[in-house]
């Protein structure tokens, strides 16, 4: 297993560019209404690119969260710049209010208090630059949170569990150093008792011829 982990910059740039561009496009950004699906997908993509660059690298949920967070930061910058170019927010003027209403209406989960605060800024003539800064800060927080979730999901789905070793078979422990226990001596039958001399003499006397 290769423990050296590749650079996180390229995977984070890939995921951030995807979620930033997709979230800035007028029609495609509607997918973010479904629990910020594009932002979560950007965090997931960063983990996918990371795994493609180093297939044998074991990742933790912390690695996925860090990749997702970096992709969310990159994506918020890309989305802010691209939205400013597409909607002309930085130029101010009449497009400022239209861009504000479009950003609020495209996200049904947008907090009403935040929407009212942004409308007050628009009516006070603060200009498109202030609106762009506020939207960027809100986008930065939202993208960072949901992209981190996408990175964790990417690790949970793409990370393969290492193969587990089979259980070891039980075996009788062997003595160290090749020591062999002493073997018992071979069995020997007990010796037979010798015959007494009295029995032998009596037998000879009794066996003589009578007088």
Secondary structure, 3 states (H helix, E strand, C coil): CCCCCCCHHHHHHHHHHHHHHHHHCCCHHHHHHCCCHHHHHHHHHHHHHHHHHCCCCCCCHHHHHHHHHHHHHHHHHHHHHHHHHHHCCCCCCHHHHHHHHHHHHCCCCCCHHHHHHHHHHHHCCCCHHHHHHHHHHHHHHHHHHHHHHHHHHHHHHHCCCCCCCCCCCCCCCCCHHHCCCCCCCCCCCCCCCCCCHHHHHHHHHHCCCCC
